Amino acid sequence: MTNPPTGRLETTPRGPDLVLTRSFQAGIDDVWASVTEPERSARWFGRWTGDDPGPGRTIKVQMAYEENAPWTEMRIDACEPPHRLAVTGTEDGWRIEVQLTATGERTELRLIHHLDSSEGIGDVGPGWEYYLDMLVAAREGAPQPVFEDYYPSMKAYFETLRP
């Protein structure tokens, strides 16, 4: 059983942004490490490799929970520890940003997928819900969610977000 979808679509001057959030009872540095350290990101998204990663550099990410666990390249657009990481997929052009905000020992994670259009959001949104719930499960030592609980059941919700 999964939680209800949380994603929302925000209109920006550059186009629509798909925004999803999760909150953690943890310090910002710990949540940042879950997103940026290869051995920790491997638990919920995929491991990555790259020499001296930083803005303007390219890393390779193995999409551990996609069919055949493919490798993809991502360019790091911004890295502002422990608050903001922005990357662009060099093959698909996806622009993804993670923003972290701390309030005491609580940290909110905002995942923003900068879209060119809202077309296909019904296919994209459930995947991000799944990956963020994978992050929650990895951090809590809980069982991993099952993708089939997210897609296609959440597709209709995300389609209703389209203008």
DOVOTI-230914 format. One record per residue: residue number from 0; residue in three letters; x, z, y of N, C-alpha, C in turn. Coordinates in steps of 0.05 Angstrom, whole numbers, plus 5000, padded with zeros to 4 digits. Layout:
ROVO, NUM, ALA, X, Z, Y, X, Z, Y, X, Z, Y;
...
***
This chain:
ROVO, 0, MET, 5017, 5000, 4976, 5000, 5000, 5000, 5018, 5000, 5025;
ROVO, 1, THR, 5012, 4982, 5043, 5028, 4981, 5067, 5013, 4992, 5091;
ROVO, 2, ASN, 5027, 4997, 5112, 5015, 5006, 5137, 5002, 4981, 5150;
ROVO, 3, PRO, 4983, 4985, 5168, 4971, 4962, 5182, 4992, 4949, 5199;
ROVO, 4, PRO, 4989, 4923, 5205, 5009, 4909, 5222, 5010, 4921, 5250;
ROVO, 5, THR, 5034, 4921, 5261, 5038, 4933, 5288, 5047, 4912, 5309;
ROVO, 6, GLY, 5053, 4888, 5300, 5064, 4869, 5319, 5045, 4861, 5341;
ROVO, 7, ARG, 5056, 4854, 5363, 5040, 4845, 5386, 5054, 4821, 5399;
ROVO, 8, LEU, 5040, 4805, 5413, 5051, 4782, 5426, 5051, 4788, 5456;
ROVO, 9, GLU, 5075, 4785, 5469, 5077, 4790, 5498, 5085, 4763, 5511;
ROVO, 10, THR, 5072, 4758, 5533, 5079, 4734, 5548, 5101, 4740, 5568;
ROVO, 11, THR, 5122, 4723, 5567, 5144, 4726, 5586, 5149, 4699, 5600;
ROVO, 12, PRO, 5164, 4698, 5621, 5170, 4673, 5635, 5184, 4652, 5616;
ROVO, 13, ARG, 5198, 4662, 5596, 5213, 4644, 5577, 5196, 4635, 5554;
ROVO, 14, GLY, 5173, 4648, 5551, 5155, 4641, 5528, 5145, 4666, 5515;
ROVO, 15, PRO, 5132, 4663, 5492, 5120, 4687, 5479, 5142, 4703, 5464;
ROVO, 16, ASP, 5138, 4729, 5464, 5155, 4747, 5448, 5138, 4761, 5428;
ROVO, 17, LEU, 5147, 4761, 5403, 5134, 4777, 5382, 5149, 4804, 5382;
ROVO, 18, VAL, 5135, 4826, 5386, 5147, 4852, 5389, 5136, 4871, 5368;
ROVO, 19, LEU, 5154, 4884, 5353, 5146, 4903, 5333, 5163, 4928, 5337;
ROVO, 20, THR, 5151, 4952, 5333, 5166, 4977, 5337, 5164, 4995, 5313;
ROVO, 21, ARG, 5184, 5012, 5311, 5185, 5033, 5291, 5198, 5057, 5305;
ROVO, 22, SER, 5189, 5081, 5297, 5200, 5105, 5309, 5214, 5121, 5286;
ROVO, 23, PHE, 5236, 5133, 5293, 5252, 5148, 5273, 5258, 5176, 5284;
ROVO, 24, GLN, 5257, 5196, 5266, 5265, 5223, 5273, 5295, 5224, 5267;
ROVO, 25, ALA, 5310, 5212, 5285, 5339, 5210, 5282, 5351, 5203, 5309;
ROVO, 26, GLY, 5377, 5210, 5312, 5391, 5203, 5336, 5396, 5173, 5339;
ROVO, 27, ILE, 5400, 5164, 5363, 5403, 5136, 5369, 5428, 5124, 5355;
ROVO, 28, ASP, 5450, 5140, 5354, 5474, 5129, 5341, 5470, 5124, 5311;
ROVO, 29, ASP, 5454, 5141, 5298, 5448, 5138, 5270, 5431, 5113, 5265;
ROVO, 30, VAL, 5411, 5109, 5282, 5394, 5085, 5279, 5410, 5060, 5286;
ROVO, 31, TRP, 5427, 5061, 5306, 5444, 5039, 5313, 5461, 5031, 5289;
ROVO, 32, ALA, 5472, 5051, 5275, 5489, 5045, 5252, 5473, 5032, 5230;
ROVO, 33, SER, 5447, 5039, 5227, 5430, 5026, 5207, 5427, 4996, 5212;
ROVO, 34, VAL, 5428, 4989, 5237, 5424, 4961, 5246, 5450, 4946, 5246;
ROVO, 35, THR, 5472, 4959, 5252, 5497, 4944, 5257, 5519, 4947, 5237;
ROVO, 36, GLU, 5519, 4968, 5220, 5540, 4971, 5201, 5533, 4955, 5176;
ROVO, 37, PRO, 5551, 4938, 5166, 5545, 4920, 5144, 5535, 4933, 5119;
ROVO, 38, GLU, 5547, 4956, 5112, 5538, 4969, 5087, 5510, 4982, 5090;
ROVO, 39, ARG, 5502, 4988, 5115, 5476, 5000, 5120, 5455, 4978, 5124;
ROVO, 40, SER, 5462, 4957, 5138, 5443, 4935, 5142, 5437, 4921, 5115;
ROVO, 41, ALA, 5455, 4923, 5096, 5451, 4911, 5070, 5428, 4924, 5055;
ROVO, 42, ARG, 5422, 4949, 5061, 5401, 4964, 5048, 5373, 4954, 5055;
ROVO, 43, TRP, 5370, 4940, 5078, 5343, 4933, 5086, 5341, 4904, 5096;
ROVO, 44, PHE, 5362, 4891, 5102, 5361, 4864, 5113, 5381, 4846, 5099;
ROVO, 45, GLY, 5406, 4853, 5101, 5427, 4837, 5089, 5454, 4846, 5100;
ROVO, 46, ARG, 5474, 4842, 5083, 5501, 4848, 5092, 5511, 4825, 5110;
ROVO, 47, TRP, 5531, 4832, 5126, 5542, 4811, 5143, 5573, 4814, 5143;
ROVO, 48, THR, 5585, 4792, 5149, 5614, 4791, 5151, 5622, 4776, 5177;
ROVO, 49, GLY, 5645, 4783, 5187, 5655, 4769, 5211, 5679, 4784, 5221;
ROVO, 50, ASP, 5698, 4768, 5231, 5722, 4780, 5243, 5717, 4788, 5271;
ROVO, 51, ASP, 5722, 4813, 5278, 5720, 4823, 5305, 5694, 4815, 5318;
ROVO, 52, PRO, 5671, 4824, 5307, 5645, 4816, 5318, 5641, 4825, 5346;
ROVO, 53, GLY, 5629, 4809, 5363, 5623, 4816, 5390, 5609, 4793, 5404;
ROVO, 54, PRO, 5601, 4796, 5429, 5586, 4775, 5443, 5602, 4749, 5443;
ROVO, 55, GLY, 5587, 4728, 5436, 5599, 4701, 5435, 5611, 4694, 5408;
ROVO, 56, ARG, 5613, 4713, 5391, 5625, 4709, 5364, 5602, 4703, 5344;
ROVO, 57, THR, 5610, 4692, 5322, 5591, 4685, 5300, 5596, 4702, 5276;
ROVO, 58, ILE, 5575, 4712, 5264, 5577, 4727, 5239, 5561, 4712, 5218;
ROVO, 59, LYS, 5566, 4718, 5193, 5551, 4707, 5171, 5534, 4730, 5159;
ROVO, 60, VAL, 5509, 4725, 5155, 5491, 4745, 5144, 5479, 4735, 5118;
ROVO, 61, GLN, 5480, 4752, 5097, 5467, 4745, 5072, 5439, 4757, 5072;
ROVO, 62, MET, 5419, 4740, 5072, 5392, 4749, 5072, 5384, 4759, 5045;
ROVO, 63, ALA, 5390, 4784, 5040, 5388, 4796, 5013, 5361, 4796, 5001;
ROVO, 64, TYR, 5340, 4795, 5017, 5313, 4797, 5007, 5297, 4771, 5009;
ROVO, 65, GLU, 5311, 4749, 5014, 5300, 4722, 5014, 5306, 4709, 4987;
ROVO, 66, GLU, 5291, 4689, 4980, 5296, 4675, 4955, 5324, 4664, 4954;
ROVO, 67, ASN, 5338, 4670, 4933, 5366, 4661, 4928, 5386, 4675, 4946;
ROVO, 68, ALA, 5378, 4694, 4962, 5396, 4710, 4980, 5415, 4691, 4995;
ROVO, 69, PRO, 5405, 4673, 5011, 5422, 4654, 5025, 5439, 4667, 5047;
ROVO, 70, TRP, 5460, 4654, 5054, 5477, 4662, 5077, 5469, 4645, 5101;
ROVO, 71, THR, 5468, 4657, 5124, 5462, 4643, 5149, 5481, 4653, 5171;
ROVO, 72, GLU, 5486, 4636, 5190, 5504, 4644, 5212, 5487, 4653, 5236;
ROVO, 73, MET, 5497, 4673, 5250, 5484, 4683, 5274, 5505, 4687, 5295;
ROVO, 74, ARG, 5499, 4679, 5319, 5516, 4683, 5342, 5507, 4709, 5356;
ROVO, 75, ILE, 5526, 4726, 5362, 5520, 4751, 5376, 5518, 4744, 5406;
ROVO, 76, ASP, 5495, 4747, 5417, 5491, 4741, 5446, 5496, 4766, 5463;
ROVO, 77, ALA, 5489, 4789, 5453, 5494, 4814, 5468, 5498, 4837, 5448;
ROVO, 78, CYS, 5516, 4855, 5454, 5520, 4879, 5438, 5527, 4901, 5457;
ROVO, 79, GLU, 5507, 4919, 5461, 5510, 4941, 5480, 5504, 4967, 5465;
ROVO, 80, PRO, 5524, 4977, 5450, 5520, 5001, 5434, 5512, 5025, 5451;
ROVO, 81, PRO, 5495, 5042, 5442, 5477, 5039, 5419, 5449, 5031, 5427;
ROVO, 82, HIS, 5446, 5013, 5446, 5420, 5007, 5457, 5409, 4979, 5452;
ROVO, 83, ARG, 5426, 4959, 5450, 5416, 4932, 5449, 5435, 4914, 5433;
ROVO, 84, LEU, 5422, 4898, 5415, 5436, 4877, 5400, 5418, 4852, 5401;
ROVO, 85, ALA, 5430, 4830, 5409, 5415, 4805, 5410, 5431, 4783, 5395;
ROVO, 86, VAL, 5418, 4769, 5378, 5431, 4748, 5362, 5414, 4723, 5362;
ROVO, 87, THR, 5427, 4700, 5357, 5413, 4674, 5354, 5422, 4662, 5328;
ROVO, 88, GLY, 5403, 4654, 5312, 5409, 4640, 5287, 5420, 4612, 5294;
ROVO, 89, THR, 5444, 4605, 5284, 5456, 4579, 5291, 5442, 4556, 5277;
ROVO, 90, GLU, 5429, 4561, 5255, 5415, 4540, 5240, 5386, 4537, 5249;
ROVO, 91, ASP, 5372, 4559, 5252, 5344, 4558, 5258, 5338, 4562, 5288;
ROVO, 92, GLY, 5357, 4571, 5304, 5353, 4576, 5332, 5337, 4601, 5338;
ROVO, 93, TRP, 5330, 4617, 5318, 5315, 4641, 5323, 5331, 4660, 5341;
ROVO, 94, ARG, 5318, 4670, 5362, 5330, 4690, 5380, 5317, 4717, 5375;
ROVO, 95, ILE, 5333, 4735, 5366, 5323, 4762, 5358, 5338, 4783, 5373;
ROVO, 96, GLU, 5324, 4803, 5381, 5336, 4825, 5397, 5326, 4852, 5386;
ROVO, 97, VAL, 5344, 4871, 5384, 5336, 4898, 5377, 5344, 4916, 5400;
ROVO, 98, GLN, 5324, 4932, 5409, 5329, 4951, 5430, 5322, 4979, 5420;
ROVO, 99, LEU, 5340, 4998, 5426, 5336, 5025, 5417, 5334, 5043, 5442;
ROVO, 100, THR, 5315, 5062, 5441, 5311, 5081, 5462, 5309, 5109, 5449;
ROVO, 101, ALA, 5324, 5128, 5460, 5324, 5155, 5449, 5309, 5174, 5467;
ROVO, 102, THR, 5294, 5192, 5454, 5282, 5214, 5468, 5288, 5238, 5451;
ROVO, 103, GLY, 5307, 5254, 5459, 5316, 5276, 5442, 5327, 5266, 5416;
ROVO, 104, GLU, 5317, 5277, 5394, 5326, 5268, 5367, 5307, 5247, 5356;
ROVO, 105, ARG, 5292, 5234, 5372, 5274, 5213, 5364, 5284, 5186, 5376;
ROVO, 106, THR, 5283, 5165, 5360, 5293, 5139, 5369, 5271, 5118, 5363;
ROVO, 107, GLU, 5264, 5103, 5384, 5246, 5081, 5380, 5262, 5055, 5378;
ROVO, 108, LEU, 5255, 5039, 5358, 5267, 5013, 5354, 5247, 4992, 5361;
ROVO, 109, ARG, 5254, 4974, 5378, 5237, 4951, 5385, 5251, 4926, 5375;
ROVO, 110, LEU, 5239, 4911, 5357, 5249, 4886, 5348, 5233, 4864, 5363;
ROVO, 111, ILE, 5248, 4847, 5377, 5235, 4826, 5393, 5245, 4799, 5382;
ROVO, 112, HIS, 5226, 4783, 5374, 5232, 4755, 5366, 5223, 4738, 5389;
ROVO, 113, HIS, 5242, 4727, 5403, 5236, 4709, 5426, 5228, 4682, 5414;
ROVO, 114, LEU, 5203, 4675, 5417, 5192, 4651, 5405, 5192, 4628, 5425;
ROVO, 115, ASP, 5193, 4603, 5415, 5189, 4580, 5432, 5159, 4574, 5436;
ROVO, 116, SER, 5143, 4581, 5416, 5114, 4579, 5418, 5103, 4599, 5398;
ROVO, 117, SER, 5077, 4603, 5399, 5064, 4622, 5381, 5056, 4608, 5355;
ROVO, 118, GLU, 5062, 4582, 5353, 5055, 4568, 5328, 5072, 4580, 5305;
ROVO, 119, GLY, 5059, 4584, 5283, 5072, 4595, 5259, 5075, 4625, 5259;
ROVO, 120, ILE, 5064, 4639, 5279, 5067, 4668, 5281, 5055, 4682, 5256;
ROVO, 121, GLY, 5035, 4670, 5244, 5023, 4681, 5220, 5042, 4682, 5196;
ROVO, 122, ASP, 5062, 4665, 5197, 5082, 4665, 5176, 5106, 4683, 5183;
ROVO, 123, VAL, 5112, 4686, 5208, 5136, 4701, 5218, 5130, 4731, 5219;
ROVO, 124, GLY, 5107, 4738, 5231, 5101, 4766, 5236, 5101, 4784, 5211;
ROVO, 125, PRO, 5088, 4775, 5189, 5089, 4792, 5165, 5117, 4797, 5154;
ROVO, 126, GLY, 5134, 4777, 5158, 5162, 4781, 5149, 5176, 4802, 5164;
ROVO, 127, TRP, 5172, 4803, 5190, 5185, 4824, 5206, 5173, 4852, 5200;
ROVO, 128, GLU, 5147, 4853, 5195, 5135, 4879, 5187, 5148, 4888, 5161;
ROVO, 129, TYR, 5152, 4870, 5142, 5164, 4876, 5117, 5193, 4886, 5121;
ROVO, 130, TYR, 5209, 4872, 5136, 5237, 4880, 5140, 5239, 4907, 5155;
ROVO, 131, LEU, 5222, 4912, 5174, 5223, 4938, 5188, 5214, 4961, 5170;
ROVO, 132, ASP, 5195, 4955, 5152, 5187, 4976, 5133, 5209, 4979, 5112;
ROVO, 133, MET, 5225, 4958, 5106, 5248, 4961, 5089, 5268, 4980, 5102;
ROVO, 134, LEU, 5272, 4977, 5129, 5290, 4995, 5143, 5280, 5024, 5141;
ROVO, 135, VAL, 5255, 5028, 5145, 5244, 5055, 5143, 5249, 5066, 5115;
ROVO, 136, ALA, 5243, 5050, 5095, 5247, 5059, 5067, 5277, 5065, 5061;
ROVO, 137, ALA, 5294, 5048, 5071, 5323, 5052, 5067, 5333, 5078, 5080;
ROVO, 138, ARG, 5323, 5084, 5103, 5331, 5108, 5118, 5320, 5133, 5105;
ROVO, 139, GLU, 5296, 5131, 5093, 5282, 5154, 5082, 5288, 5157, 5052;
ROVO, 140, GLY, 5302, 5138, 5040, 5307, 5139, 5011, 5281, 5135, 4995;
ROVO, 141, ALA, 5262, 5121, 5007, 5236, 5116, 4995, 5237, 5089, 4979;
ROVO, 142, PRO, 5218, 5085, 4962, 5217, 5059, 4948, 5214, 5036, 4967;
ROVO, 143, GLN, 5226, 5014, 4960, 5224, 4990, 4977, 5196, 4978, 4977;
ROVO, 144, PRO, 5186, 4969, 4999, 5160, 4956, 4999, 5162, 4929, 4984;
ROVO, 145, VAL, 5139, 4918, 4978, 5137, 4893, 4963, 5126, 4872, 4982;
ROVO, 146, PHE, 5141, 4850, 4985, 5133, 4829, 5004, 5105, 4819, 5001;
ROVO, 147, GLU, 5096, 4817, 4976, 5069, 4807, 4971, 5047, 4825, 4983;
ROVO, 148, ASP, 5054, 4850, 4990, 5035, 4867, 5004, 5033, 4860, 5034;
ROVO, 149, TYR, 5051, 4843, 5044, 5051, 4836, 5072, 5041, 4807, 5076;
ROVO, 150, TYR, 5049, 4790, 5058, 5042, 4762, 5061, 5029, 4752, 5036;
ROVO, 151, PRO, 5006, 4740, 5037, 4992, 4730, 5061, 4972, 4749, 5074;
ROVO, 152, SER, 4970, 4774, 5065, 4949, 4791, 5075, 4950, 4796, 5106;
ROVO, 153, MET, 4974, 4796, 5117, 4977, 4801, 5146, 4976, 4776, 5163;
ROVO, 154, LYS, 4975, 4753, 5150, 4976, 4727, 5164, 4954, 4725, 5185;
ROVO, 155, ALA, 4929, 4732, 5176, 4906, 4729, 5194, 4909, 4746, 5219;
ROVO, 156, TYR, 4919, 4771, 5215, 4923, 4788, 5239, 4941, 4775, 5259;
ROVO, 157, PHE, 4964, 4765, 5250, 4983, 4752, 5269, 4972, 4727, 5281;
ROVO, 158, GLU, 4956, 4712, 5266, 4944, 4688, 5277, 4925, 4695, 5300;
ROVO, 159, THR, 4912, 4718, 5299, 4893, 4726, 5320, 4908, 4733, 5346;
ROVO, 160, LEU, 4934, 4737, 5345, 4949, 4743, 5369, 4954, 4718, 5386;
ROVO, 161, ARG, 4951, 4695, 5374, 4956, 4670, 5389, 4936, 4667, 5412;
ROVO, 162, PRO, 4946, 4658, 5435, 4927, 4653, 5457, 4908, 4631, 5452;
***
